[in-house]
Amino acid sequence: MASRWDLGGLLRPVEDEYHQLWSLSHSIGAGGQGEVWLARGGRTAVKIITASTQESAEAVHARLRRIQRLPLEGIPLAGVLALLAPPKLGYVMELADEMVPLDTLCVSDEEDLAAWYLRTGGLNRRLRVLAKLADSIARLHARAIVYQDLSPSNILISADPEQQEIRLIDVDNLGLISAVSSTPVHTPGYGAPEIVSGHSGATTLTDAHALGVLIFEALTASHPFRGDEVLDGDPDYQREYADRFRLPWIDHPTDHTNECTLGITPRQELLSGQLWNLAARCFVDAVDDPLVRPPAAQWAAALHSAAEQTVLCPDCRWSYRAVAASCLLCRRPRDRVWVLRHGLTGPVGTEPKGSPETGDDVPGVQLSEVPLLDFTVLRRGAETALTARHTSPAPDQPDTVVAQVRLDGRDATVLNLSHSALWLDYQDGRPWREIGQGSQATAPVGGRPWTLHFGEQDAIHRWVRLMALEASK
């Protein structure tokens, strides 16, 4: 440790392969393979890797060179900007503005957990941060890349609780599925059962297990396998039993031997129905059968959906699920909430249609509306974005904003930001009103429910319908 410091008590700058010197500020993460230091200025970090032999150092350099050539565009990774000059082993990475490890959302030493949970962004922010994380892991997997060592210290998030930026660091663990090591590195508590037992190397499914643990931990402030007795016991007990899956999920439906009363409870009020079902599959079914483990893309879809279904308590500012009868923190009854219910107009059968050339009947497609489980909460006085995720079954760019809806007084204003027309059905028997590109239309709130269509009447398309969740009594 002393070699890091000069006589003035400051960290010695490190030099990269391009002879640029980087002044280090403080450590922002450490593990078995090295330590990550924030460079002065806050937008760059340096990972110093520990290598025991010259051969391992050369292997690390070769792996970092390969990682620089991986297809990582569009993924929020703190990529390798430059390798460190010998004899140092490591690399320089780029960050966003001031960032902190994800474990600041997972674990608190404070006595007042509710105050900490609220101060760090509450439920809504956690859902949005985790949705971005799950999206990022799903994109890696779609490119046949595994992360291998997903843990709270390897993910940085915005220090500002109003922001939701993320960066994946420790990218020296990245590898192509066909080339990953059979003895992968994992952080205790986040390794999948098949990795801990030595029955598998790193795969997209082992990444998905670590992701599931992170999601559950950040939302509930409880590790899924560390119950009250584990947390009260010694570290050896935790490593031997909880981290090796000799104890059940803390919310196992039938085995209550590992119950946890700590963290934010009740946990069922924090996770949506979709998220709870994914957690049960991940922490019960997939412990013995990894093939049933939910992939990252399913976690991402459920997290995005849950984030749009939260409301803000006007009294205590706690965000909670809109389907709940009251605020989880102060128990104030929920007011009436306006939402956009999502749906699909799709084929349900065939019906004869006359051919204009021959007059004969030919089979045609019969379309019908199918309501979906998802809905989006509208907040008065604010724009609610509808993205390609809501308007297309399989969008290439799911975060592209297609339309904005603003709720003011007794009216809602719909602004078309897409490259094609939208259609507004006032449900009063009149033809649908076309909303051209860049145009807007106004629809009443509180009367007959209206529907915004993202396709023409005789085409398969998605839609949203204004509805009310009535106030709890």
C-alpha positions as CSV (number, residue, x, y, z in Angstrom):
1,M,0.0,0.0,0.0
2,A,2.8,2.4,0.9
3,S,4.2,2.3,-2.7
4,R,1.0,4.1,-3.9
5,W,1.9,7.2,-2.0
6,D,4.6,9.8,-2.4
7,L,6.2,11.8,0.5
8,G,3.5,14.4,0.3
9,G,0.8,11.9,1.1
10,L,-0.7,12.0,-2.3
11,L,-1.3,9.1,-4.7
12,R,1.3,8.9,-7.3
13,P,0.0,9.5,-10.9
14,V,0.0,6.5,-13.2
15,E,1.0,6.6,-16.8
16,D,-0.8,5.1,-19.7
17,E,0.5,3.6,-23.0
18,Y,0.2,7.0,-24.7
19,H,2.4,8.6,-21.9
20,Q,-0.4,10.5,-20.4
21,L,-0.3,10.8,-16.6
22,W,-3.5,10.3,-14.5
23,S,-3.7,11.7,-11.0
24,L,-5.8,9.4,-8.8
25,S,-8.4,10.8,-6.3
26,H,-9.8,7.9,-4.3
27,S,-10.8,4.2,-4.5
28,I,-14.3,3.5,-5.8
29,G,-14.2,-0.3,-5.8
30,A,-11.9,-3.3,-5.0
31,G,-12.0,-7.0,-5.6
32,G,-9.8,-10.1,-5.9
33,Q,-8.4,-8.9,-9.3
34,G,-7.6,-5.3,-8.4
35,E,-8.9,-1.9,-7.5
36,V,-10.6,0.9,-9.3
37,W,-9.6,4.5,-8.6
38,L,-11.3,7.7,-9.6
39,A,-9.1,10.0,-11.5
40,R,-9.1,13.7,-10.6
41,G,-11.9,15.5,-12.5
42,G,-14.4,12.7,-11.9
43,R,-15.1,11.6,-15.4
44,T,-12.3,9.0,-15.7
45,A,-11.2,6.0,-13.6
46,V,-8.2,3.8,-13.6
47,K,-8.3,0.1,-12.8
48,I,-5.1,-1.3,-11.4
49,I,-5.0,-5.1,-11.8
50,T,-3.1,-7.5,-9.6
51,A,-1.2,-10.1,-11.5
52,S,1.0,-12.7,-9.7
53,T,3.3,-13.6,-12.6
54,Q,4.6,-12.1,-15.8
55,E,2.7,-14.7,-17.8
56,S,-0.6,-13.7,-16.2
57,A,0.2,-10.0,-16.9
58,E,0.7,-10.8,-20.5
59,A,-2.5,-12.8,-20.7
60,V,-4.4,-9.8,-19.1
61,H,-2.9,-7.4,-21.7
62,A,-4.0,-9.7,-24.5
63,R,-7.5,-10.0,-23.1
64,L,-7.8,-6.3,-22.8
65,R,-6.7,-5.8,-26.4
66,R,-9.4,-8.3,-27.4
67,I,-12.0,-6.5,-25.4
68,Q,-11.2,-3.3,-27.2
69,R,-12.3,-5.0,-30.4
70,L,-15.6,-6.3,-29.1
71,P,-18.9,-4.9,-30.5
72,L,-19.9,-2.8,-27.5
73,E,-21.5,0.2,-29.2
74,G,-24.6,1.5,-27.4
75,I,-23.9,-0.2,-24.1
76,P,-23.1,2.0,-21.1
77,L,-19.7,0.4,-20.4
78,A,-16.7,2.1,-18.9
79,G,-14.7,0.8,-21.9
80,V,-10.9,0.5,-22.2
81,L,-9.6,3.9,-23.3
82,A,-5.9,3.0,-22.9
83,L,-3.8,0.4,-21.2
84,L,-1.4,1.4,-18.4
85,A,2.3,1.6,-19.2
86,P,4.5,-1.2,-17.7
87,P,5.2,-2.1,-15.0
88,K,1.6,-1.2,-14.0
89,L,-1.1,-3.5,-15.2
90,G,-4.5,-2.1,-15.9
91,Y,-6.4,0.4,-18.0
92,V,-8.1,3.8,-18.1
93,M,-11.9,4.0,-18.5
94,E,-14.3,6.8,-19.1
95,L,-17.2,7.5,-16.7
96,A,-20.2,9.9,-16.7
97,D,-20.5,12.7,-14.2
98,E,-19.9,11.9,-10.5
99,M,-20.9,8.3,-9.9
100,V,-21.1,5.9,-7.0
101,P,-21.3,2.1,-6.7
102,L,-24.7,0.4,-7.0
103,D,-24.4,-1.0,-3.5
104,T,-25.3,2.5,-2.3
105,L,-28.9,1.4,-3.3
106,C,-28.6,-2.1,-1.9
107,V,-27.2,-1.9,1.6
108,S,-27.5,0.7,4.4
109,D,-25.9,0.9,7.8
110,E,-28.4,3.5,8.8
111,E,-31.0,2.8,11.5
112,D,-33.8,4.6,9.6
113,L,-34.0,2.4,6.5
114,A,-37.1,4.2,5.1
115,A,-35.3,7.6,5.2
116,W,-32.3,6.1,3.5
117,Y,-34.4,4.4,0.8
118,L,-36.2,7.7,0.1
119,R,-33.1,9.8,0.1
120,T,-31.4,7.5,-2.5
121,G,-34.3,7.8,-4.9
122,G,-37.0,5.5,-3.6
123,L,-38.7,2.7,-5.6
124,N,-39.2,4.6,-8.9
125,R,-35.6,5.5,-9.3
126,R,-34.4,2.0,-8.4
127,L,-36.7,0.5,-11.0
128,R,-35.5,2.8,-13.7
129,V,-31.8,2.3,-12.8
130,L,-32.3,-1.5,-12.7
131,A,-34.2,-1.4,-16.0
132,K,-31.2,0.3,-17.7
133,L,-28.9,-2.3,-16.1
134,A,-31.0,-5.2,-17.3
135,D,-31.2,-3.7,-20.8
136,S,-27.4,-3.4,-20.9
137,I,-26.9,-7.0,-19.9
138,A,-29.5,-8.2,-22.4
139,R,-27.7,-6.3,-25.2
140,L,-24.4,-7.9,-24.3
141,H,-26.1,-11.3,-24.4
142,A,-27.6,-10.6,-27.8
143,R,-24.1,-10.1,-29.1
144,A,-22.9,-13.4,-27.5
145,I,-20.9,-11.6,-24.8
146,V,-21.0,-12.5,-21.1
147,Y,-20.1,-10.1,-18.3
148,Q,-19.0,-12.9,-15.9
149,D,-18.7,-11.0,-12.6
150,L,-21.8,-8.9,-12.1
151,S,-21.9,-7.4,-8.6
152,P,-22.9,-4.1,-6.9
153,S,-19.2,-2.9,-6.9
154,N,-18.9,-3.4,-10.7
155,I,-21.8,-1.1,-11.5
156,L,-21.6,2.7,-11.1
157,I,-24.7,4.9,-10.9
158,S,-25.3,8.6,-10.8
159,A,-24.5,10.1,-7.4
160,D,-27.4,12.5,-7.9
161,P,-30.6,10.7,-6.8
162,E,-32.5,12.6,-9.5
163,Q,-30.5,10.9,-12.2
164,Q,-30.5,7.3,-13.5
165,E,-27.2,6.9,-15.5
166,I,-25.3,3.7,-15.1
167,R,-21.8,2.4,-16.1
168,L,-20.6,-1.2,-16.1
169,I,-17.0,-1.2,-15.0
170,D,-14.4,-4.1,-14.6
171,V,-14.9,-4.8,-18.3
172,D,-11.7,-6.9,-18.3
173,N,-14.1,-9.8,-17.3
174,L,-16.0,-9.5,-20.6
175,G,-15.8,-12.5,-22.9
176,L,-17.4,-14.1,-25.9
177,I,-19.6,-17.0,-25.0
178,S,-17.5,-19.4,-27.0
179,A,-14.3,-18.3,-25.3
180,V,-15.0,-17.8,-21.6
181,S,-13.0,-19.6,-19.0
182,S,-14.2,-22.8,-17.5
183,T,-13.2,-21.4,-14.1
184,P,-14.9,-18.0,-14.0
185,V,-14.5,-15.4,-11.4
186,H,-17.5,-14.5,-9.3
187,T,-18.3,-12.4,-6.3
188,P,-19.6,-14.3,-3.2
189,G,-23.4,-14.0,-3.0
190,Y,-23.8,-13.3,-6.8
191,G,-22.4,-16.5,-8.3
192,A,-25.1,-18.8,-9.8
193,P,-25.6,-22.3,-8.3
194,E,-23.9,-24.0,-11.2
195,I,-20.8,-21.8,-10.9
196,V,-20.5,-22.1,-7.1
197,S,-20.8,-25.9,-7.5
198,G,-18.2,-26.0,-10.3
199,H,-20.6,-27.6,-12.8
200,S,-20.6,-24.7,-15.3
201,G,-18.5,-21.9,-16.6
202,A,-19.8,-18.3,-17.2
203,T,-22.8,-18.2,-19.5
204,T,-25.7,-15.8,-20.1
205,L,-27.7,-17.7,-17.6
206,T,-25.1,-17.2,-14.8
207,D,-25.1,-13.5,-15.6
208,A,-28.9,-13.6,-15.3
209,H,-28.7,-15.1,-11.8
210,A,-26.4,-12.3,-10.6
211,L,-28.7,-9.8,-12.2
212,G,-31.7,-11.2,-10.4
213,V,-29.9,-11.0,-7.1
214,L,-29.0,-7.4,-7.8
215,I,-32.5,-6.5,-8.7
216,F,-34.0,-8.1,-5.6
217,E,-31.4,-6.6,-3.3
218,A,-31.7,-3.1,-4.7
219,L,-35.5,-3.1,-4.5
220,T,-35.9,-4.7,-1.1
221,A,-32.6,-4.0,0.7
222,S,-32.4,-7.7,1.4
223,H,-30.2,-10.4,-0.2
224,P,-32.5,-13.2,-1.5
225,F,-30.6,-15.9,0.4
226,R,-29.4,-14.2,3.5
227,G,-32.2,-14.4,6.1
228,D,-32.2,-13.3,9.7
229,E,-30.1,-16.2,11.0
230,V,-27.5,-15.8,8.3
231,L,-27.1,-12.1,9.0
232,D,-26.9,-12.7,12.7
233,G,-24.3,-15.5,12.3
234,D,-20.6,-15.4,11.4
235,P,-19.3,-14.8,7.9
236,D,-18.3,-18.5,7.5
237,Y,-21.9,-19.6,8.0
238,Q,-23.0,-17.1,5.3
239,R,-20.4,-18.3,2.8
240,E,-21.0,-22.0,3.6
241,Y,-24.8,-22.0,3.6
242,A,-26.4,-18.9,2.1
243,D,-23.9,-18.3,-0.7
244,R,-23.8,-22.1,-1.6
245,F,-27.6,-22.4,-1.8
246,R,-28.0,-24.7,1.2
247,L,-30.7,-22.4,2.4
248,P,-33.9,-21.5,0.6
249,W,-35.0,-18.1,-0.8
250,I,-36.0,-15.8,2.0
251,D,-39.5,-15.6,0.5
252,H,-39.8,-19.3,-0.5
253,P,-43.5,-20.2,-0.8
254,T,-43.3,-23.3,1.4
255,D,-40.0,-23.4,3.2
256,H,-39.8,-20.7,5.8
257,T,-36.5,-21.7,7.5
258,N,-34.6,-18.8,6.0
259,E,-37.1,-16.0,6.6
260,C,-35.9,-12.4,6.7
261,T,-37.6,-9.6,8.6
262,L,-35.0,-7.0,7.7
263,G,-34.9,-4.6,4.8
264,I,-37.9,-2.8,3.4
265,T,-41.0,-4.8,4.0
266,P,-43.5,-6.1,3.0
267,R,-41.4,-7.0,-0.1
268,Q,-44.6,-8.0,-2.1
269,E,-45.5,-4.3,-2.2
270,L,-42.2,-3.3,-3.7
271,L,-42.1,-5.9,-6.6
272,S,-44.8,-6.0,-9.2
273,G,-46.5,-9.2,-10.0
274,Q,-44.3,-9.8,-13.0
275,L,-41.1,-9.1,-10.9
276,W,-42.3,-11.4,-8.1
277,N,-42.9,-14.3,-10.5
278,L,-39.5,-13.8,-12.1
279,A,-37.9,-13.8,-8.7
280,A,-39.6,-17.0,-7.8
281,R,-38.4,-18.7,-11.0
282,C,-34.8,-17.3,-10.4
283,F,-34.5,-18.2,-6.7
284,V,-36.6,-21.3,-6.4
285,D,-37.0,-23.2,-9.7
286,A,-33.6,-22.2,-11.3
287,V,-31.6,-23.2,-8.3
288,D,-31.9,-26.8,-9.5
289,D,-32.5,-26.1,-13.2
290,P,-30.7,-23.1,-14.7
291,L,-32.6,-23.5,-18.0
292,V,-35.8,-22.1,-16.4
293,R,-34.0,-19.0,-15.1
294,P,-35.4,-15.7,-16.5
295,P,-33.1,-14.1,-19.0
296,A,-32.0,-10.5,-18.7
297,A,-34.4,-9.3,-21.4
298,Q,-37.4,-10.6,-19.3
299,W,-36.1,-8.8,-16.2
300,A,-35.7,-5.6,-18.3
301,A,-39.3,-5.7,-19.7
302,A,-40.8,-6.3,-16.2
303,L,-38.7,-3.5,-14.7
304,H,-39.7,-0.9,-17.4
305,S,-43.3,-1.9,-16.9
306,A,-43.1,-1.6,-13.1
307,A,-41.4,1.8,-13.3
308,E,-44.3,3.2,-15.3
309,Q,-46.8,1.9,-12.7
310,T,-45.6,3.9,-9.7
311,V,-47.2,7.0,-8.1
312,L,-45.8,9.6,-5.7
313,C,-47.3,10.2,-2.3
314,P,-48.0,13.9,-2.0
315,D,-47.4,13.8,1.8
316,C,-44.2,11.8,2.3
317,R,-42.9,11.8,-1.3
318,W,-42.6,8.0,-1.2
319,S,-43.1,6.3,-4.6
320,Y,-45.2,3.1,-4.6
321,R,-47.1,0.8,-6.9
322,A,-50.2,2.5,-8.3
323,V,-52.4,-0.7,-7.7
324,A,-51.8,-0.4,-4.0
325,A,-54.5,1.0,-1.8
326,S,-52.2,3.4,0.1
327,C,-48.7,4.6,0.4
328,L,-46.3,2.0,1.9
329,L,-44.6,4.5,4.2
330,C,-47.2,6.8,5.6
331,R,-50.3,4.8,4.6
332,R,-52.1,7.8,3.1
333,P,-54.9,6.4,0.9
334,R,-54.1,6.6,-2.8
335,D,-56.0,9.3,-4.8
336,R,-57.6,8.6,-8.2
337,V,-54.9,8.1,-10.8
338,W,-55.2,8.5,-14.6
339,V,-53.4,5.8,-16.6
340,L,-52.9,4.7,-20.2
341,R,-53.7,1.0,-20.5
342,H,-51.7,-0.7,-23.2
343,G,-53.2,-3.0,-25.8
344,L,-52.9,-4.7,-29.2
345,T,-55.1,-4.8,-32.2
346,G,-54.3,-8.2,-33.6
347,P,-55.8,-11.1,-35.7
348,V,-58.3,-13.4,-34.0
349,G,-59.5,-15.4,-37.0
350,T,-60.5,-15.0,-40.7
351,E,-63.5,-13.5,-42.3
352,P,-64.5,-13.4,-46.1
353,K,-63.6,-10.3,-48.0
354,G,-64.7,-9.7,-51.5
355,S,-62.0,-9.5,-54.2
356,P,-62.3,-6.2,-56.2
357,E,-61.1,-8.0,-59.3
358,T,-63.5,-11.0,-59.3
359,G,-66.2,-10.2,-56.7
360,D,-65.5,-13.6,-55.2
361,D,-65.1,-14.1,-51.4
362,V,-61.5,-14.5,-50.3
363,P,-60.2,-15.1,-46.8
364,G,-59.3,-12.0,-44.8
365,V,-58.0,-11.2,-41.4
366,Q,-60.4,-10.4,-38.6
367,L,-58.8,-8.0,-36.1
368,S,-59.8,-7.5,-32.4
369,E,-58.5,-5.5,-29.5
370,V,-56.6,-7.4,-26.9
371,P,-55.8,-5.4,-23.6
372,L,-52.3,-6.1,-22.2
373,L,-51.3,-6.1,-18.5
374,D,-49.1,-3.0,-18.8
375,F,-50.2,0.5,-18.1
376,T,-48.5,3.9,-17.8
377,V,-49.3,6.4,-15.0
378,L,-50.0,10.0,-16.1
379,R,-48.7,12.7,-13.9
380,R,-50.5,16.0,-14.0
381,G,-48.5,19.0,-15.3
382,A,-45.7,16.7,-16.7
383,E,-45.0,15.1,-20.1
384,T,-45.3,11.3,-20.2
385,A,-43.2,9.8,-22.9
386,L,-44.5,6.9,-24.9
387,T,-41.6,5.1,-26.5
388,A,-41.2,2.4,-29.3
389,R,-41.2,-0.1,-26.4
390,H,-45.0,0.8,-26.0
391,T,-45.8,1.2,-29.7
392,S,-44.1,-1.7,-31.5
393,P,-44.0,-5.4,-30.8
394,A,-40.3,-5.7,-31.5
395,P,-38.7,-2.3,-31.9
396,D,-35.1,-1.9,-33.0
397,Q,-34.6,1.2,-30.8
398,P,-37.0,0.7,-27.9
399,D,-36.2,4.0,-26.1
400,T,-37.1,6.2,-29.1
401,V,-39.9,8.6,-28.0
402,V,-42.9,8.2,-30.3
403,A,-45.4,10.5,-28.5
404,Q,-45.8,12.7,-25.4
405,V,-49.0,13.0,-23.4
406,R,-49.5,15.9,-21.0
407,L,-52.3,16.0,-18.5
408,D,-53.5,19.5,-17.6
409,G,-56.8,20.3,-16.0
410,R,-59.6,18.5,-17.8
411,D,-57.6,17.9,-21.0
412,A,-54.8,15.8,-22.2
413,T,-52.6,16.9,-25.1
414,V,-51.0,14.3,-27.4
415,L,-47.9,15.3,-29.3
416,N,-46.8,13.1,-32.2
417,L,-43.0,12.8,-32.3
418,S,-42.8,9.7,-34.6
419,H,-42.2,9.5,-38.3
420,S,-45.7,8.5,-39.2
421,A,-49.3,9.4,-38.3
422,L,-51.0,8.5,-35.0
423,W,-54.7,8.1,-34.7
424,L,-57.1,9.3,-31.9
425,D,-60.4,7.6,-31.4
426,Y,-62.8,9.6,-29.2
427,Q,-65.0,6.5,-28.9
428,D,-68.1,8.5,-30.0
429,G,-68.7,6.9,-33.3
430,R,-66.8,9.5,-35.3
431,P,-63.9,8.5,-37.6
432,W,-60.5,8.4,-36.0
433,R,-58.7,11.7,-36.0
434,E,-55.3,11.7,-37.7
435,I,-52.4,13.3,-35.8
436,G,-49.6,14.1,-38.3
437,Q,-45.9,14.1,-37.6
438,G,-45.0,17.0,-35.3
439,S,-48.7,17.8,-34.7
440,Q,-50.8,17.6,-31.6
441,A,-54.4,17.0,-30.5
442,T,-56.4,17.5,-27.4
443,A,-58.6,14.9,-25.8
444,P,-60.9,15.3,-22.7
445,V,-60.2,13.8,-19.3
446,G,-63.0,12.5,-17.2
447,G,-65.6,11.7,-19.8
448,R,-65.7,8.9,-22.3
449,P,-62.3,7.0,-22.4
450,W,-60.4,7.7,-25.6
451,T,-57.8,5.6,-27.4
452,L,-54.5,6.5,-29.1
453,H,-53.7,4.2,-31.9
454,F,-50.2,3.6,-33.3
455,G,-51.4,2.2,-36.6
456,E,-54.4,2.4,-39.0
457,Q,-57.8,0.9,-38.3
458,D,-57.4,-2.2,-40.5
459,A,-53.8,-2.9,-39.6
460,I,-52.2,-4.9,-36.7
461,H,-50.9,-2.3,-34.2
462,R,-50.5,-1.2,-30.6
463,W,-52.7,1.3,-28.8
464,V,-53.1,3.0,-25.4
465,R,-56.5,3.9,-23.7
466,L,-57.1,6.5,-21.0
467,M,-58.5,4.9,-17.9
468,A,-58.8,5.8,-14.2
469,L,-57.7,3.9,-11.2
470,E,-60.2,5.1,-8.7
471,A,-59.2,6.4,-5.3
472,S,-59.0,3.9,-2.5
473,K,-61.7,4.0,0.1
